[in-house]
Amino acid sequence: MSIGGLMSREDLCSEAEIVELVHQFYGRIREDAELGPIFNAHVHDWDRHLATMVSFWSSLLIGAGTYDGTPMPKHVALPGLRAELFERWLDIFALTADSLDNKQLAERAKEYARRIARSLWFGYQFHHAPEATVQDLGQASKT
């Protein structure tokens, strides 16, 4: 229900739209020359991973409350990640979101994706080099 002209989370999209976003996105990720090998090496059960990601995005986007996990430890355990990989992830996410018919969903999901990528990148850097200055996404290509 709209409150004061603002769309509530429940009105943003359907669960089916979230499933479409997640499945299209990870389909692109799996085929990507840079990210595909990383994901395919670490995701051993794609059906389970996709279900978890639908739960994660449903909880964020429509308040489903079905996700109960901690993504940071899984990401910091991966060796050799670079800012460019997080930026590539964001590019593919934006491309996927922008292909959806529901533009409000696309914009909200892209904003969450930016926050998530940034948070995971900060956590990754801090875990692997706590004494170093943390760089934001986009800084590597500017320096």
DRENNUMI-907033 format. One line per field, with one value per atom (N, C-alpha, C): residue number from 1; residue in three letters; atom name; x, y, z. Coordinates in nm, 3 decimals, always signed. Each point is the difference from the previous one (the first is absolute). Layout:
REM residues N
resi = (NUM	...)
resn = (ALA	...)
name = (CA	...)
c1 = (X	...)
c2 = (Y	...)
c3 = (Z	...)
END
This chain:
REM residues 143
resi = (1	1	1	2	2	2	3	3	3	4	4	4	5	5	5	6	6	6	7	7	7	8	8	8	9	9	9	10	10	10	11	11	11	12	12	12	13	13	13	14	14	14	15	15	15	16	16	16	17	17	17	18	18	18	19	19	19	20	20	20	21	21	21	22	22	22	23	23	23	24	24	24	25	25	25	26	26	26	27	27	27	28	28	28	29	29	29	30	30	30	31	31	31	32	32	32	33	33	33	34	34	34	35	35	35	36	36	36	37	37	37	38	38	38	39	39	39	40	40	40	41	41	41	42	42	42	43	43	43	44	44	44	45	45	45	46	46	46	47	47	47	48	48	48	49	49	49	50	50	50	51	51	51	52	52	52	53	53	53	54	54	54	55	55	55	56	56	56	57	57	57	58	58	58	59	59	59	60	60	60	61	61	61	62	62	62	63	63	63	64	64	64	65	65	65	66	66	66	67	67	67	68	68	68	69	69	69	70	70	70	71	71	71	72	72	72	73	73	73	74	74	74	75	75	75	76	76	76	77	77	77	78	78	78	79	79	79	80	80	80	81	81	81	82	82	82	83	83	83	84	84	84	85	85	85	86	86	86	87	87	87	88	88	88	89	89	89	90	90	90	91	91	91	92	92	92	93	93	93	94	94	94	95	95	95	96	96	96	97	97	97	98	98	98	99	99	99	100	100	100	101	101	101	102	102	102	103	103	103	104	104	104	105	105	105	106	106	106	107	107	107	108	108	108	109	109	109	110	110	110	111	111	111	112	112	112	113	113	113	114	114	114	115	115	115	116	116	116	117	117	117	118	118	118	119	119	119	120	120	120	121	121	121	122	122	122	123	123	123	124	124	124	125	125	125	126	126	126	127	127	127	128	128	128	129	129	129	130	130	130	131	131	131	132	132	132	133	133	133	134	134	134	135	135	135	136	136	136	137	137	137	138	138	138	139	139	139	140	140	140	141	141	141	142	142	142	143	143	143)
resn = (MET	MET	MET	SER	SER	SER	ILE	ILE	ILE	GLY	GLY	GLY	GLY	GLY	GLY	LEU	LEU	LEU	MET	MET	MET	SER	SER	SER	ARG	ARG	ARG	GLU	GLU	GLU	ASP	ASP	ASP	LEU	LEU	LEU	CYS	CYS	CYS	SER	SER	SER	GLU	GLU	GLU	ALA	ALA	ALA	GLU	GLU	GLU	ILE	ILE	ILE	VAL	VAL	VAL	GLU	GLU	GLU	LEU	LEU	LEU	VAL	VAL	VAL	HIS	HIS	HIS	GLN	GLN	GLN	PHE	PHE	PHE	TYR	TYR	TYR	GLY	GLY	GLY	ARG	ARG	ARG	ILE	ILE	ILE	ARG	ARG	ARG	GLU	GLU	GLU	ASP	ASP	ASP	ALA	ALA	ALA	GLU	GLU	GLU	LEU	LEU	LEU	GLY	GLY	GLY	PRO	PRO	PRO	ILE	ILE	ILE	PHE	PHE	PHE	ASN	ASN	ASN	ALA	ALA	ALA	HIS	HIS	HIS	VAL	VAL	VAL	HIS	HIS	HIS	ASP	ASP	ASP	TRP	TRP	TRP	ASP	ASP	ASP	ARG	ARG	ARG	HIS	HIS	HIS	LEU	LEU	LEU	ALA	ALA	ALA	THR	THR	THR	MET	MET	MET	VAL	VAL	VAL	SER	SER	SER	PHE	PHE	PHE	TRP	TRP	TRP	SER	SER	SER	SER	SER	SER	LEU	LEU	LEU	LEU	LEU	LEU	ILE	ILE	ILE	GLY	GLY	GLY	ALA	ALA	ALA	GLY	GLY	GLY	THR	THR	THR	TYR	TYR	TYR	ASP	ASP	ASP	GLY	GLY	GLY	THR	THR	THR	PRO	PRO	PRO	MET	MET	MET	PRO	PRO	PRO	LYS	LYS	LYS	HIS	HIS	HIS	VAL	VAL	VAL	ALA	ALA	ALA	LEU	LEU	LEU	PRO	PRO	PRO	GLY	GLY	GLY	LEU	LEU	LEU	ARG	ARG	ARG	ALA	ALA	ALA	GLU	GLU	GLU	LEU	LEU	LEU	PHE	PHE	PHE	GLU	GLU	GLU	ARG	ARG	ARG	TRP	TRP	TRP	LEU	LEU	LEU	ASP	ASP	ASP	ILE	ILE	ILE	PHE	PHE	PHE	ALA	ALA	ALA	LEU	LEU	LEU	THR	THR	THR	ALA	ALA	ALA	ASP	ASP	ASP	SER	SER	SER	LEU	LEU	LEU	ASP	ASP	ASP	ASN	ASN	ASN	LYS	LYS	LYS	GLN	GLN	GLN	LEU	LEU	LEU	ALA	ALA	ALA	GLU	GLU	GLU	ARG	ARG	ARG	ALA	ALA	ALA	LYS	LYS	LYS	GLU	GLU	GLU	TYR	TYR	TYR	ALA	ALA	ALA	ARG	ARG	ARG	ARG	ARG	ARG	ILE	ILE	ILE	ALA	ALA	ALA	ARG	ARG	ARG	SER	SER	SER	LEU	LEU	LEU	TRP	TRP	TRP	PHE	PHE	PHE	GLY	GLY	GLY	TYR	TYR	TYR	GLN	GLN	GLN	PHE	PHE	PHE	HIS	HIS	HIS	HIS	HIS	HIS	ALA	ALA	ALA	PRO	PRO	PRO	GLU	GLU	GLU	ALA	ALA	ALA	THR	THR	THR	VAL	VAL	VAL	GLN	GLN	GLN	ASP	ASP	ASP	LEU	LEU	LEU	GLY	GLY	GLY	GLN	GLN	GLN	ALA	ALA	ALA	SER	SER	SER	LYS	LYS	LYS	THR	THR	THR)
name = (N	CA	C	N	CA	C	N	CA	C	N	CA	C	N	CA	C	N	CA	C	N	CA	C	N	CA	C	N	CA	C	N	CA	C	N	CA	C	N	CA	C	N	CA	C	N	CA	C	N	CA	C	N	CA	C	N	CA	C	N	CA	C	N	CA	C	N	CA	C	N	CA	C	N	CA	C	N	CA	C	N	CA	C	N	CA	C	N	CA	C	N	CA	C	N	CA	C	N	CA	C	N	CA	C	N	CA	C	N	CA	C	N	CA	C	N	CA	C	N	CA	C	N	CA	C	N	CA	C	N	CA	C	N	CA	C	N	CA	C	N	CA	C	N	CA	C	N	CA	C	N	CA	C	N	CA	C	N	CA	C	N	CA	C	N	CA	C	N	CA	C	N	CA	C	N	CA	C	N	CA	C	N	CA	C	N	CA	C	N	CA	C	N	CA	C	N	CA	C	N	CA	C	N	CA	C	N	CA	C	N	CA	C	N	CA	C	N	CA	C	N	CA	C	N	CA	C	N	CA	C	N	CA	C	N	CA	C	N	CA	C	N	CA	C	N	CA	C	N	CA	C	N	CA	C	N	CA	C	N	CA	C	N	CA	C	N	CA	C	N	CA	C	N	CA	C	N	CA	C	N	CA	C	N	CA	C	N	CA	C	N	CA	C	N	CA	C	N	CA	C	N	CA	C	N	CA	C	N	CA	C	N	CA	C	N	CA	C	N	CA	C	N	CA	C	N	CA	C	N	CA	C	N	CA	C	N	CA	C	N	CA	C	N	CA	C	N	CA	C	N	CA	C	N	CA	C	N	CA	C	N	CA	C	N	CA	C	N	CA	C	N	CA	C	N	CA	C	N	CA	C	N	CA	C	N	CA	C	N	CA	C	N	CA	C	N	CA	C	N	CA	C	N	CA	C	N	CA	C	N	CA	C	N	CA	C	N	CA	C	N	CA	C	N	CA	C	N	CA	C	N	CA	C	N	CA	C	N	CA	C	N	CA	C	N	CA	C	N	CA	C	N	CA	C	N	CA	C	N	CA	C	N	CA	C	N	CA	C	N	CA	C	N	CA	C	N	CA	C	N	CA	C	N	CA	C	N	CA	C	N	CA	C	N	CA	C	N	CA	C)
c1 = (+0.084	-0.084	+0.089	-0.035	+0.073	-0.034	+0.105	-0.020	+0.064	-0.080	+0.053	+0.075	-0.044	+0.065	+0.120	+0.040	+0.112	-0.050	+0.067	-0.038	+0.051	-0.085	+0.045	+0.077	+0.077	+0.080	-0.089	-0.115	-0.090	-0.053	-0.007	-0.052	+0.109	+0.124	+0.111	+0.002	-0.021	+0.010	-0.057	-0.005	-0.046	+0.121	-0.025	+0.105	+0.047	-0.092	+0.037	+0.098	-0.016	+0.093	+0.139	+0.004	+0.128	+0.067	-0.077	+0.054	+0.059	-0.072	+0.048	+0.133	+0.006	+0.123	+0.117	-0.020	+0.108	+0.046	-0.092	+0.038	+0.068	-0.051	+0.065	+0.140	+0.011	+0.129	+0.104	-0.034	+0.098	+0.024	-0.094	+0.025	+0.110	-0.007	+0.105	+0.133	-0.006	+0.123	+0.072	-0.075	+0.060	+0.067	-0.047	+0.056	+0.110	+0.016	+0.098	+0.143	+0.086	+0.139	+0.078	-0.027	+0.073	-0.066	-0.129	-0.070	-0.046	-0.031	-0.048	+0.091	+0.129	+0.089	+0.005	-0.009	+0.002	-0.126	-0.115	-0.126	-0.013	+0.032	-0.015	+0.093	+0.113	+0.092	-0.049	-0.081	-0.040	-0.147	-0.083	-0.141	-0.016	-0.023	-0.006	-0.143	-0.096	-0.141	-0.073	-0.012	-0.059	-0.146	-0.075	-0.141	-0.013	+0.082	-0.003	+0.045	+0.106	+0.051	-0.107	-0.064	-0.103	-0.118	-0.039	-0.107	+0.041	+0.125	+0.050	+0.001	+0.042	+0.005	-0.140	-0.096	-0.138	-0.050	+0.031	-0.038	+0.066	+0.128	+0.075	-0.063	-0.020	-0.055	-0.146	-0.077	-0.138	-0.006	+0.092	+0.004	+0.036	+0.095	+0.038	-0.110	-0.050	-0.087	-0.145	-0.052	-0.141	-0.022	+0.110	-0.013	-0.050	+0.034	-0.051	+0.049	+0.119	+0.052	+0.038	+0.028	+0.031	+0.149	+0.084	+0.144	+0.059	+0.082	+0.069	+0.142	+0.088	+0.137	+0.096	+0.128	+0.105	+0.094	-0.020	+0.079	+0.147	+0.033	+0.138	+0.103	-0.015	+0.104	+0.025	-0.104	+0.016	+0.080	-0.020	+0.070	+0.144	+0.025	+0.140	+0.085	-0.060	+0.075	+0.052	-0.053	+0.043	+0.135	+0.091	+0.133	+0.004	+0.082	+0.036	-0.107	-0.102	-0.101	+0.057	-0.048	+0.044	-0.123	+0.021	-0.110	-0.066	+0.079	-0.054	-0.101	+0.016	-0.096	-0.133	+0.006	-0.123	-0.069	+0.079	-0.056	-0.062	+0.064	-0.057	-0.133	-0.005	-0.123	-0.110	+0.035	-0.098	-0.045	+0.092	-0.037	-0.099	+0.027	-0.090	-0.135	+0.004	-0.126	-0.083	+0.064	-0.071	-0.057	+0.078	-0.046	-0.124	+0.004	-0.113	-0.121	+0.020	-0.112	-0.064	+0.084	-0.053	-0.080	+0.019	-0.076	-0.140	-0.030	-0.131	-0.105	-0.123	-0.110	-0.031	+0.019	-0.031	+0.120	-0.009	+0.113	+0.018	-0.106	+0.015	+0.077	-0.030	+0.075	+0.146	+0.024	+0.137	+0.080	-0.056	+0.073	+0.026	-0.099	+0.017	+0.103	-0.008	+0.095	+0.142	+0.017	+0.134	+0.058	-0.083	+0.049	+0.046	-0.080	+0.042	+0.128	+0.009	+0.118	+0.125	-0.009	+0.115	+0.042	-0.096	+0.032	+0.063	-0.054	+0.051	+0.141	+0.024	+0.133	+0.101	-0.036	+0.090	+0.031	-0.101	+0.019	+0.089	-0.028	+0.081	+0.144	+0.020	+0.135	+0.074	-0.065	+0.064	+0.037	-0.094	+0.027	+0.112	+0.003	+0.104	+0.137	+0.011	+0.128	+0.043	-0.092	+0.033	+0.047	-0.063	+0.037	+0.139	+0.029	+0.125	+0.117	-0.024	+0.108	-0.049	-0.018	-0.059	+0.084	+0.129	+0.086	-0.005	-0.053	-0.002	-0.119	+0.012	-0.110	-0.104	-0.124	-0.108	-0.033	-0.012	-0.037	-0.145	-0.068	-0.138	-0.002	-0.111	-0.015	+0.013	+0.063	+0.022	+0.133	+0.061	+0.129	+0.114	-0.006	+0.110	+0.017	-0.111	+0.009	+0.035	-0.010	+0.032	+0.144	+0.066	+0.138	+0.100)
c2 = (-0.118	+0.118	+0.124	+0.098	+0.125	+0.087	+0.056	+0.088	+0.134	+0.104	+0.132	+0.005	-0.079	-0.002	-0.093	-0.057	-0.093	-0.143	-0.078	-0.140	-0.082	-0.082	-0.089	-0.116	-0.066	-0.113	-0.108	-0.024	-0.104	+0.029	+0.128	+0.040	+0.010	-0.014	+0.019	-0.103	-0.126	-0.106	-0.129	-0.099	-0.132	-0.091	-0.107	-0.102	-0.053	-0.015	-0.049	+0.095	+0.130	+0.097	-0.012	-0.029	-0.019	-0.127	-0.106	-0.124	+0.027	+0.076	+0.033	+0.077	+0.102	+0.078	-0.088	-0.079	-0.084	-0.103	-0.067	-0.104	+0.058	+0.111	+0.064	+0.048	+0.062	+0.053	-0.111	-0.106	-0.107	-0.079	-0.001	-0.058	+0.077	+0.132	+0.084	-0.016	-0.006	-0.016	-0.129	-0.108	-0.130	-0.002	+0.083	+0.005	+0.105	+0.086	+0.108	-0.055	+0.051	-0.049	+0.022	+0.109	+0.028	-0.061	+0.021	-0.044	-0.144	-0.049	-0.138	-0.102	+0.002	-0.100	+0.008	+0.120	+0.015	-0.060	+0.041	-0.050	-0.151	-0.045	-0.142	-0.087	+0.054	-0.075	-0.009	+0.095	+0.006	-0.032	+0.007	-0.037	-0.142	-0.092	-0.141	-0.049	+0.075	-0.035	+0.126	+0.018	+0.123	+0.014	-0.109	+0.010	+0.056	-0.049	+0.048	+0.146	+0.034	+0.137	+0.097	-0.037	+0.086	+0.018	-0.106	+0.009	+0.092	-0.011	+0.087	+0.145	+0.024	+0.137	+0.059	-0.082	+0.047	+0.038	-0.081	+0.030	+0.130	+0.016	+0.120	+0.125	-0.002	+0.117	+0.024	-0.105	+0.016	+0.068	-0.037	+0.062	+0.149	+0.032	+0.140	+0.082	-0.051	+0.079	+0.007	-0.109	+0.001	-0.037	-0.010	-0.028	-0.138	-0.097	-0.136	-0.064	+0.038	-0.055	-0.146	-0.049	-0.143	-0.029	+0.103	-0.022	+0.008	-0.099	-0.002	-0.048	+0.092	-0.038	+0.114	-0.031	+0.099	-0.011	+0.084	-0.012	+0.040	+0.087	+0.050	-0.112	-0.094	-0.103	-0.081	-0.026	-0.077	+0.078	+0.129	+0.083	+0.026	+0.027	+0.026	-0.125	-0.117	-0.125	-0.023	+0.073	-0.018	+0.066	-0.069	+0.058	+0.093	+0.103	+0.081	+0.087	+0.040	+0.088	+0.141	+0.070	+0.137	+0.089	+0.128	+0.096	-0.016	-0.026	-0.013	-0.114	-0.103	-0.111	+0.042	+0.076	+0.051	+0.097	+0.082	+0.093	-0.075	-0.108	-0.083	-0.059	-0.049	-0.054	+0.106	+0.122	+0.109	+0.032	-0.002	+0.026	-0.103	-0.126	-0.107	+0.010	+0.036	+0.016	+0.112	+0.114	+0.114	-0.035	-0.069	-0.043	-0.087	-0.092	-0.091	+0.076	+0.083	+0.076	+0.091	+0.064	+0.092	-0.072	-0.129	-0.076	-0.037	+0.022	-0.032	+0.102	-0.044	+0.090	+0.094	-0.048	+0.076	+0.090	+0.127	+0.093	+0.043	+0.004	+0.033	-0.111	-0.123	-0.113	+0.011	+0.028	+0.010	+0.103	+0.118	+0.107	-0.035	-0.054	-0.036	-0.113	-0.099	-0.112	+0.046	+0.091	+0.050	+0.079	+0.075	+0.074	-0.098	-0.101	-0.101	-0.070	-0.032	-0.070	+0.085	+0.131	+0.089	-0.003	+0.006	-0.004	-0.133	-0.108	-0.134	-0.018	+0.036	-0.016	+0.083	+0.121	+0.089	-0.058	-0.046	-0.058	-0.124	-0.088	-0.121	+0.033	+0.099	+0.039	+0.062	+0.086	+0.057	-0.111	-0.090	-0.111	-0.089	-0.025	-0.084	+0.064	+0.128	+0.069	+0.001	+0.034	+0.008	-0.136	-0.107	-0.134	-0.039	+0.030	-0.045	+0.094	+0.127	+0.096	+0.108	-0.037	+0.095	+0.126	-0.007	+0.118	+0.095	-0.044	+0.081	+0.096	+0.104	+0.093	-0.068	+0.003	-0.061	+0.089	-0.063	+0.074	-0.030	+0.105	-0.016	-0.058	-0.055	-0.047	+0.120	-0.021	+0.108	+0.069	-0.012	+0.064	-0.066	-0.133	-0.072	+0.047	+0.027	+0.042	+0.149	+0.076	+0.142	+0.028	-0.096	+0.023	-0.051)
c3 = (+0.000	+0.000	+0.000	-0.078	-0.010	+0.120	+0.063	+0.115	-0.035	-0.009	-0.031	-0.132	-0.098	-0.130	-0.008	+0.111	+0.001	-0.012	-0.081	-0.018	+0.118	+0.056	+0.107	-0.060	+0.083	-0.050	-0.058	+0.060	-0.047	-0.140	-0.038	-0.131	-0.106	+0.038	-0.093	-0.111	+0.039	-0.100	+0.056	-0.087	+0.043	+0.023	+0.068	+0.019	-0.135	-0.094	-0.134	-0.069	+0.020	-0.059	+0.063	+0.129	+0.068	-0.052	-0.015	-0.056	-0.139	-0.081	-0.134	+0.007	+0.085	+0.018	+0.041	+0.103	+0.053	-0.103	-0.063	-0.096	-0.124	-0.050	-0.115	+0.036	+0.117	+0.045	+0.013	+0.071	+0.018	-0.127	-0.091	-0.132	-0.071	+0.009	-0.061	+0.074	+0.131	+0.080	-0.039	-0.009	-0.031	-0.136	-0.093	-0.134	-0.016	+0.099	-0.009	+0.007	-0.087	-0.009	+0.129	+0.073	+0.123	+0.124	+0.014	+0.121	-0.005	-0.120	-0.012	+0.064	-0.030	+0.061	+0.153	+0.055	+0.146	+0.061	-0.052	+0.054	-0.022	-0.120	-0.030	+0.083	+0.043	+0.085	+0.145	+0.042	+0.141	+0.026	-0.101	+0.017	-0.053	+0.092	-0.037	-0.025	+0.051	-0.019	-0.044	-0.132	-0.053	+0.036	+0.005	+0.038	+0.141	+0.090	+0.140	+0.007	-0.073	+0.000	-0.053	-0.108	-0.057	+0.097	+0.066	+0.099	+0.115	+0.044	+0.106	-0.045	-0.123	-0.052	-0.020	-0.040	-0.009	+0.140	+0.098	+0.137	+0.048	-0.030	+0.038	-0.061	-0.132	-0.069	+0.036	+0.026	+0.043	+0.137	+0.087	+0.132	-0.010	-0.087	-0.018	-0.067	-0.110	-0.086	+0.046	+0.053	+0.040	+0.147	+0.074	+0.143	+0.032	-0.085	+0.019	+0.130	+0.045	+0.125	-0.008	-0.120	-0.018	-0.002	-0.008	-0.005	+0.140	+0.032	+0.128	-0.027	-0.024	-0.033	+0.024	-0.019	+0.015	-0.120	-0.100	-0.122	+0.015	+0.094	+0.010	+0.016	+0.092	+0.015	-0.128	-0.074	-0.124	-0.103	-0.003	-0.098	+0.040	+0.128	+0.040	-0.010	-0.003	-0.012	-0.142	-0.097	-0.138	-0.023	-0.065	-0.022	-0.122	+0.010	-0.114	-0.063	+0.076	-0.059	-0.014	-0.104	-0.028	-0.019	+0.016	-0.016	-0.136	-0.103	-0.135	-0.011	+0.081	-0.002	+0.062	+0.108	+0.061	-0.096	-0.070	-0.098	-0.117	-0.042	-0.109	+0.046	+0.123	+0.059	-0.006	+0.038	-0.004	-0.142	-0.094	-0.140	-0.051	+0.030	-0.045	+0.072	+0.127	+0.074	-0.062	-0.029	-0.058	-0.137	-0.081	-0.132	+0.013	+0.096	+0.022	+0.052	+0.100	+0.058	-0.105	-0.080	-0.102	-0.109	-0.012	-0.101	+0.049	+0.127	+0.056	-0.043	-0.010	-0.031	+0.117	+0.123	+0.120	+0.033	-0.042	+0.016	+0.145	+0.079	+0.141	+0.073	-0.033	+0.054	-0.041	-0.127	-0.052	+0.077	+0.021	+0.069	+0.146	+0.066	+0.142	+0.013	-0.085	+0.006	-0.029	-0.097	-0.031	+0.117	+0.070	+0.117	+0.109	+0.027	+0.097	-0.046	-0.127	-0.053	+0.021	-0.024	+0.022	+0.146	+0.089	+0.144	+0.039	-0.051	+0.031	-0.051	-0.126	-0.059	+0.078	+0.031	+0.075	+0.139	+0.068	+0.133	-0.005	-0.095	-0.012	-0.038	-0.086	-0.039	+0.119	+0.077	+0.119	+0.098	+0.026	+0.093	-0.049	-0.129	-0.059	+0.020	-0.029	+0.017	+0.145	+0.088	+0.142	+0.052	-0.044	+0.045	-0.050	-0.126	-0.061	+0.024	+0.026	+0.023	+0.097	+0.127	+0.096	+0.021	-0.032	+0.018	-0.119	-0.112	-0.122	-0.001	-0.079	-0.021	-0.089	+0.045	-0.076	-0.119	-0.116	-0.121	-0.035	-0.045	-0.043	-0.141	-0.039	-0.138	-0.092	-0.114	-0.094	+0.018	+0.118	+0.024	-0.075	-0.014	-0.066	-0.143	-0.068	-0.139	-0.012	+0.110	-0.002	+0.038	+0.062	+0.045	-0.100)
END
